[in-house]
Amino acid sequence: MTGAGTVKRYAFLQALAARTENQLVVTNLANTATEWFSVRPSDANLYAAGMGMVTSYALGLALSLPKREVIALDGDGGIFFDPSVFGVIAAQAGANLTVIVFDNGGYVSTGKLPAVGSLSSSGVDLETLARAYGIANVVTVADIDGFIGVLDKRILNAPLVIVVKTSVEQQFVGALPMDLKENKYRFARHIEQSQGVKIFKPSAKEHGAKPAADPALREAGQSSLGQVLYEGLKENGVNFAIGLPCSGFSSVQELLLKDDGFDYVSVPHEGTGIGMCAGAWLSGRRPAALIENFGLFASVYHLLRGHMSYGIPTLMLTEFRGDTGDQEFFAEGGEVTLDVLKAMRINYRVVDQIDDLKPAIRDALRWMDGCLRPFALVPTFNLTRLKS
């Protein structure tokens, strides 16, 4: 079913609100956020995630809180921005995730001219797209009764995607009464209280108390980078990570994949993984992204529009392709890597000695606890090629 529908999105949101209790909800930006706030104001809502990030945030939450229902209120523009998230849902998600894609055939908050039509207005079918990525439980609806019927008869053994055909009409109900950082605090405090987890750790010690002793760090000696990095993540409480295969981190990625006590998710796009890390942190996890610097470049939008706007930390292990010693065709990327981090106001540390890696992880996590922003550790090219 292609093209826009005839029923306003607001009517579908009203029907959803009547069937929503304590679910965590991540909304799209613009009027999707304000309309949902008007029908279901709650600290269990994370509002106005950027285009292409709504569903990845919700996916990170759902994977980290498997006993809590999570709903993504996304749009056709957002899904077309990053359709690969459907593949990660098919491979990873459980029955606690519901993705509702409001398809009005365009980027309507920007205007109503033909130039702002989305791919669905040209015949691309979102249900077919989701099924092609491996999601079996997908339904398209265009009326309230059909929408309610899907919600009430949900199959509770798989993630659910509902494509909702809506009209282009919007309900203007006023602006959100908070900025994104206040929303983040309210949302995370709600999860702390309802899930019994601790997310915020703003200070390393009570005022006047002696600082806690540093953790015992085994000498790295001649160990490989992969083994030391694996141990450093585990010893410092990191328990969720994403990555796209890269040669410098392949050994640690293999170790994490084999560890049944660690949640490592392979992603097809680093930005998708960065969004999942945000959702994981909001659920009380300690996330990390194992990506090369070109993956960092691919994630600039997601970091600036999401992590920096909300104030969400994620530890980024960034392989330094183009560093001295690497192939010359990576050189320009290596040359700008640190400048990109500086321009984004992301604190970083270049690590060139294996013995410095574990303390660097520890110190980065302490810094992020206080500053609530991402931090990048950049192992040099020679270090990422260190073998035992």
C-alpha positions as CSV (number, residue, x, y, z in Angstrom):
1,M,0.0,0.0,0.0
2,T,1.6,3.3,-1.1
3,G,0.7,6.9,-0.8
4,A,-0.7,8.9,2.1
5,G,-3.8,8.0,4.1
6,T,-6.9,10.0,5.0
7,V,-6.8,9.9,8.8
8,K,-4.8,12.4,10.9
9,R,-1.8,11.1,12.8
10,Y,-3.2,12.7,15.9
11,A,-6.2,10.3,15.9
12,F,-3.9,7.3,15.8
13,L,-1.9,8.7,18.6
14,Q,-5.0,9.2,20.7
15,A,-6.0,5.6,20.1
16,L,-2.4,4.4,21.0
17,A,-2.4,6.5,24.2
18,A,-5.6,4.8,25.4
19,R,-3.8,1.5,25.2
20,T,-0.5,2.6,26.7
21,E,0.5,2.2,30.3
22,N,4.1,2.1,31.4
23,Q,5.7,1.5,27.9
24,L,8.8,3.5,27.1
25,V,8.2,5.6,24.0
26,V,10.7,7.3,21.7
27,T,9.2,9.8,19.3
28,N,10.1,11.4,16.1
29,L,10.9,15.1,16.0
30,A,8.6,18.1,15.2
31,N,4.8,17.6,15.6
32,T,5.0,13.9,16.3
33,A,6.7,14.8,19.6
34,T,4.3,17.6,20.5
35,E,1.2,15.6,19.5
36,W,2.3,12.6,21.6
37,F,3.1,14.9,24.6
38,S,-0.4,16.3,24.4
39,V,-2.1,12.9,24.5
40,R,0.3,11.0,26.8
41,P,2.5,13.4,28.9
42,S,4.9,11.1,30.8
43,D,8.5,10.9,31.9
44,A,8.6,7.5,30.1
45,N,8.7,9.5,26.8
46,L,11.9,10.5,25.0
47,Y,10.9,13.2,22.6
48,A,12.2,14.5,19.3
49,A,14.9,12.0,18.4
50,G,16.5,13.1,15.1
51,M,15.5,11.6,11.7
52,G,17.0,8.2,11.3
53,M,17.6,7.8,15.1
54,V,14.2,7.1,16.6
55,T,14.1,3.4,15.9
56,S,17.8,2.8,16.8
57,Y,17.3,4.5,20.2
58,A,14.2,2.4,20.8
59,L,16.1,-0.8,19.7
60,G,18.9,-0.1,22.1
61,L,16.4,0.4,25.0
62,A,14.5,-2.8,24.0
63,L,17.6,-4.9,23.9
64,S,18.9,-3.6,27.2
65,L,15.5,-3.9,29.0
66,P,14.0,-7.1,27.6
67,K,11.2,-7.2,30.1
68,R,10.0,-3.6,29.3
69,E,7.9,-2.8,26.3
70,V,9.4,-0.1,24.1
71,I,7.6,1.8,21.3
72,A,9.2,3.8,18.5
73,L,7.1,6.5,16.9
74,D,9.0,7.0,13.7
75,G,8.1,8.4,10.2
76,D,8.6,7.4,6.6
77,G,11.4,10.0,6.2
78,G,13.2,8.7,9.3
79,I,13.1,5.0,8.2
80,F,14.2,5.9,4.7
81,F,17.1,7.7,6.2
82,D,18.4,4.4,7.8
83,P,16.4,1.4,6.6
84,S,19.2,-0.9,7.7
85,V,17.8,-0.7,11.3
86,F,15.1,-3.1,10.1
87,G,17.8,-5.7,9.5
88,V,19.2,-5.3,13.0
89,I,15.7,-5.6,14.4
90,A,15.2,-8.8,12.5
91,A,18.5,-10.2,13.8
92,Q,18.4,-9.0,17.3
93,A,15.1,-7.6,18.7
94,G,12.6,-9.4,20.9
95,A,8.8,-9.1,21.2
96,N,9.1,-6.1,23.5
97,L,9.8,-3.7,20.6
98,T,7.0,-2.1,18.6
99,V,7.9,0.2,15.7
100,I,5.1,2.5,14.5
101,V,6.0,4.2,11.2
102,F,3.7,7.1,10.4
103,D,3.7,7.3,6.6
104,N,2.3,10.5,5.2
105,G,4.2,10.4,2.0
106,G,6.5,13.2,2.8
107,Y,8.5,15.5,5.1
108,V,5.4,17.3,6.0
109,S,6.7,19.4,8.9
110,T,9.0,21.1,6.3
111,G,6.2,21.9,3.9
112,K,3.6,20.4,1.6
113,L,5.2,21.0,-1.8
114,P,5.9,18.1,-4.1
115,A,9.6,18.6,-3.5
116,V,9.2,17.3,0.0
117,G,7.6,14.0,-0.9
118,S,9.3,10.9,0.5
119,L,10.1,7.7,-1.3
120,S,6.7,6.3,-0.3
121,S,5.0,8.9,-2.5
122,S,7.0,7.5,-5.4
123,G,5.8,3.9,-4.8
124,V,8.3,2.5,-2.4
125,D,6.4,0.3,0.1
126,L,7.5,0.3,3.7
127,E,5.9,-3.0,4.6
128,T,7.7,-4.7,1.6
129,L,11.0,-3.0,2.7
130,A,10.7,-4.3,6.3
131,R,9.9,-7.8,5.1
132,A,12.8,-7.7,2.7
133,Y,15.1,-7.0,5.7
134,G,13.7,-10.1,7.5
135,I,10.9,-8.8,9.7
136,A,7.9,-11.1,9.5
137,N,5.5,-9.3,11.8
138,V,4.7,-6.3,9.7
139,V,1.2,-4.8,9.1
140,T,0.0,-1.7,7.1
141,V,-3.1,0.0,8.3
142,A,-4.9,3.2,7.2
143,D,-7.9,3.5,9.7
144,I,-8.3,3.5,13.4
145,D,-10.2,0.2,13.7
146,G,-7.4,-1.6,11.8
147,F,-4.8,0.1,14.0
148,I,-6.5,-0.9,17.2
149,G,-7.0,-4.4,15.9
150,V,-3.3,-4.9,15.4
151,L,-2.5,-3.5,18.8
152,D,-5.0,-5.7,20.6
153,K,-4.2,-8.9,18.7
154,R,-0.4,-8.5,18.8
155,I,1.6,-11.7,18.3
156,L,3.8,-11.8,21.4
157,N,6.8,-13.7,20.0
158,A,8.5,-11.2,17.7
159,P,9.1,-7.5,17.2
160,L,6.2,-5.7,15.5
161,V,6.3,-3.1,12.8
162,I,3.1,-1.2,12.0
163,V,3.1,1.1,9.0
164,V,0.3,3.6,9.6
165,K,-0.9,5.5,6.5
166,T,-1.9,9.0,7.6
167,S,-3.0,12.3,6.1
168,V,-0.7,15.2,5.8
169,E,-2.7,17.2,8.4
170,Q,-1.0,18.0,11.7
171,Q,-2.4,18.9,15.1
172,F,-0.8,22.1,16.4
173,V,-0.9,21.7,20.2
174,G,1.9,23.9,21.3
175,A,5.6,23.4,21.8
176,L,7.3,21.0,24.2
177,P,7.7,22.6,27.7
178,M,11.3,21.3,28.0
179,D,14.5,21.1,26.1
180,L,16.1,17.8,25.1
181,K,18.5,17.7,28.0
182,E,15.7,18.1,30.6
183,N,13.8,15.5,28.8
184,K,16.8,13.2,28.9
185,Y,17.1,13.7,32.7
186,R,13.4,13.0,33.3
187,F,13.4,9.9,31.1
188,A,16.6,8.5,32.6
189,R,15.4,9.2,36.2
190,H,12.1,7.4,35.4
191,I,14.1,4.3,34.2
192,E,16.3,4.5,37.3
193,Q,13.3,4.5,39.6
194,S,11.2,2.0,37.7
195,Q,13.9,-0.5,36.8
196,G,16.1,-0.2,39.9
197,V,19.2,0.8,38.0
198,K,21.7,3.6,38.4
199,I,22.4,5.7,35.3
200,F,23.9,8.9,36.6
201,K,27.2,8.8,38.4
202,P,28.2,12.5,38.5
203,S,30.9,12.3,41.1
204,A,33.6,9.8,41.9
205,K,33.5,10.4,45.6
206,E,31.6,12.1,48.4
207,H,32.9,15.6,49.2
208,G,35.7,15.3,51.7
209,A,36.0,11.5,51.3
210,K,39.3,9.9,50.3
211,P,39.3,9.0,46.6
212,A,38.6,5.3,45.8
213,A,41.7,3.3,45.0
214,D,42.4,2.7,41.3
215,P,41.5,-0.8,40.2
216,A,44.3,-3.3,40.0
217,L,45.6,-3.3,36.4
218,R,47.4,-6.4,35.1
219,E,50.5,-5.5,33.2
220,A,49.8,-5.8,29.5
221,G,53.3,-7.1,28.7
222,Q,53.3,-8.7,25.2
223,S,49.5,-9.3,25.1
224,S,47.6,-8.4,21.9
225,L,45.6,-5.3,21.7
226,G,42.4,-7.4,21.3
227,Q,43.0,-9.2,24.6
228,V,43.9,-6.1,26.6
229,L,41.0,-4.1,25.1
230,Y,38.6,-7.0,25.9
231,E,39.8,-7.1,29.5
232,G,39.8,-3.3,29.8
233,L,36.1,-3.1,28.7
234,K,35.0,-5.9,31.0
235,E,37.0,-4.7,34.1
236,N,35.6,-1.2,33.8
237,G,32.0,-2.3,33.6
238,V,31.3,-1.8,29.9
239,N,28.6,-4.4,29.1
240,F,27.1,-3.3,25.7
241,A,28.9,-2.6,22.5
242,I,28.3,-2.2,18.8
243,G,30.6,-2.5,15.9
244,L,31.1,-2.9,12.2
245,P,33.9,-5.2,11.2
246,C,37.2,-3.3,11.0
247,S,40.7,-4.9,10.8
248,G,42.2,-3.2,13.8
249,F,39.4,-4.3,16.2
250,S,38.6,-7.7,14.7
251,S,40.3,-9.7,17.5
252,V,38.4,-7.9,20.3
253,Q,35.1,-8.1,18.4
254,E,35.6,-11.8,18.1
255,L,36.2,-12.1,21.9
256,L,33.1,-10.0,22.7
257,L,30.9,-12.1,20.3
258,K,32.0,-15.3,22.1
259,D,31.3,-13.8,25.6
260,D,27.8,-14.9,26.6
261,G,27.8,-12.3,29.4
262,F,28.4,-9.4,27.0
263,D,25.9,-7.9,24.6
264,Y,27.8,-7.2,21.3
265,V,25.7,-6.2,18.3
266,S,27.1,-6.2,14.8
267,V,25.6,-3.3,12.8
268,P,25.6,-2.4,9.1
269,H,26.0,1.3,9.7
270,E,27.9,2.9,12.5
271,G,25.3,5.6,13.0
272,T,22.7,2.9,13.7
273,G,25.0,1.5,16.4
274,I,25.6,5.0,17.9
275,G,21.8,5.4,18.3
276,M,21.6,1.9,19.9
277,C,24.3,2.9,22.3
278,A,22.3,6.0,23.4
279,G,19.3,3.7,24.1
280,A,21.5,1.3,26.0
281,W,22.9,4.1,28.2
282,L,19.4,5.4,28.9
283,S,18.6,1.9,30.2
284,G,21.5,1.8,32.6
285,R,24.1,0.1,30.5
286,R,27.7,1.1,29.9
287,P,28.0,1.2,26.1
288,A,30.9,1.4,23.7
289,A,31.3,1.7,20.0
290,L,34.1,-0.1,18.2
291,I,34.5,1.7,14.9
292,E,37.2,3.0,12.6
293,N,37.6,6.7,12.1
294,F,35.6,6.5,8.8
295,G,32.8,5.1,10.9
296,L,33.2,8.1,13.1
297,F,32.7,10.3,10.1
298,A,29.6,8.4,9.1
299,S,28.2,9.0,12.6
300,V,28.8,12.7,12.9
301,Y,25.1,13.5,12.3
302,H,24.0,10.9,14.9
303,L,26.4,12.2,17.5
304,L,25.6,15.9,17.0
305,R,21.9,15.5,16.6
306,G,21.5,12.9,19.4
307,H,24.3,12.5,21.9
308,M,25.3,16.1,22.1
309,S,21.8,17.5,22.0
310,Y,20.5,15.2,24.8
311,G,23.8,15.0,26.7
312,I,24.4,11.2,26.4
313,P,27.8,9.6,26.9
314,T,29.2,6.7,24.8
315,L,32.8,5.4,24.8
316,M,34.1,5.3,21.2
317,L,37.1,3.2,20.4
318,T,38.1,4.7,17.1
319,E,40.6,2.8,14.9
320,F,43.0,5.4,13.5
321,R,43.1,4.6,9.8
322,G,45.4,6.9,7.9
323,D,47.7,7.2,10.8
324,T,51.5,7.0,10.2
325,G,52.3,3.5,8.9
326,D,48.9,2.9,7.3
327,Q,48.3,2.6,3.6
328,E,48.6,6.0,1.8
329,F,45.0,5.9,0.4
330,F,43.7,6.4,4.0
331,A,46.0,9.3,4.6
332,E,43.5,12.2,4.2
333,G,41.1,10.6,6.5
334,G,43.7,10.1,9.1
335,E,44.9,13.7,8.8
336,V,41.5,15.2,9.7
337,T,40.4,12.7,12.4
338,L,41.5,14.6,15.4
339,D,40.3,17.9,13.9
340,V,36.8,16.3,13.4
341,L,36.7,15.3,17.0
342,K,37.8,18.8,18.1
343,A,35.2,20.5,15.8
344,M,32.5,18.3,17.4
345,R,33.7,19.1,20.9
346,I,34.2,15.4,21.6
347,N,37.0,14.9,24.1
348,Y,39.6,12.3,23.1
349,R,42.9,10.6,23.9
350,V,45.3,9.1,21.5
351,V,46.7,5.9,22.9
352,D,50.0,4.6,21.5
353,Q,51.2,2.3,24.3
354,I,49.5,-1.0,25.2
355,D,50.1,-0.4,28.9
356,D,48.1,2.8,28.7
357,L,44.9,1.3,27.2
358,K,43.2,0.1,30.4
359,P,43.8,3.3,32.4
360,A,42.6,5.3,29.4
361,I,39.3,3.3,29.4
362,R,38.9,3.9,33.1
363,D,39.6,7.6,32.9
364,A,37.4,8.1,29.9
365,L,34.4,6.5,31.7
366,R,35.0,8.7,34.7
367,W,35.1,11.8,32.5
368,M,31.9,10.8,30.8
369,D,30.1,10.2,34.1
370,G,30.8,13.8,35.0
371,C,30.3,15.5,31.7
372,L,27.6,13.4,30.0
373,R,29.2,13.6,26.5
374,P,30.9,11.0,24.3
375,F,34.6,10.4,24.6
376,A,36.9,8.9,21.9
377,L,39.9,6.7,22.5
378,V,42.1,6.7,19.4
379,P,44.6,3.8,19.4
380,T,47.4,4.5,16.9
381,F,47.7,2.4,13.8
382,N,50.7,0.6,15.0
383,L,49.0,-0.3,18.3
384,T,46.0,-1.8,16.6
385,R,48.3,-4.1,14.7
386,L,50.1,-5.3,17.8
387,K,50.0,-9.1,18.0
388,S,50.9,-11.3,21.0
